[in-house]
Amino acid sequence: MKKIIVIISLLIVAFGCKNNNKQNELQKLLKQREELTQKIEKLQSELKASNGDSTQKVILVEISEIKPQEFNHYIEVQGKVDGEDNIYIAPKMSGIVTAIYVKEGDAVKKGQVLAQIDDAVIKQSIEELQTQLNFANNLYNKQKNLWEKKIGSEVQYLTAKNNKEALEKKMATLNEQLSMAKITAPISGTIEEVGVKVGQVTSPAPNMPAFRMVNFSKIKVTAEVAEAYSPKVRKGDKVYIKFPDFNEEIESNISFASKYINPTNRTFTIESRL
């Protein structure tokens, strides 16, 4: 009976030692796995930081048939914004400026009087002629009444009529000259320059304008392009107009391309209406 108990005890101890060894080995392997996992994760994070995520490097490639296409070549030039109507105003007659009614920056309407030229002599001539015209009208009316009553000669009637009509035409000419003594605005817009002063003698000479006016209701962009591009730049070509100060870009077309080459800088002018 004692032998059996000893054998059973030995078997239990043997099995217990064997299970402890396996448990220790399992714990050791689990610890090694944890260490390897940490190393792998560390290496993956380092590779991701240096080279990026490998999943984001997938590039889809498409294949298309090679076909001839239009190639647009653009050149960049500096331009300026200007009004569609930018004109110089010269007087219609010579004389001394007696009054100026506007200043730079004023907005004026078409037909508004900008300045006055001395018209005293013309007004005096009109007064003298008016006296003669009044007399001619009275004489004509009397001769007309007599002629209708068959009294007097036809020559007297026609003479009175011709004198009256000649004086009326002369009066119309003087009134036209009187209106020319006023410098008026041919368009509506803004006064940009005033080139005359009170007391100054002015004339219709093109190199001596009295005023410069600009109408910005319609604007355009003008630019100077090098002579080498003259055969290639044409009316209707597409342009992109950039306004750096406003961070804005407008697509438009060339509305005018000059054929004249400026001999000073060897450029030609282009315009684009906005």
Secondary structure, DSSP 8 states (H G I E B T S, - for coil): -HHHHHHHHHHHHHHHHHHHHHHHHHHHHHHHHHHHHHHHHHHHHHHHHHH--GGGG---------------------EEEEEEEEEEE--SS-EEEEEE---TT-EE-TT-EEEEE--HHHHHHHHHHHHHHHHHHHHHHHHHHHHHTT-S-HHHHHHHHHHHHHHHHHHHHHHHHHHHTEEE-SSSEEEEEE---TT-EE-S-TTS-SEEEEEEEEEEEEEEEEGGGTTT--TT-EEEEEETTTTEEEEEE-SEE-----TTT-EEEEEEE-
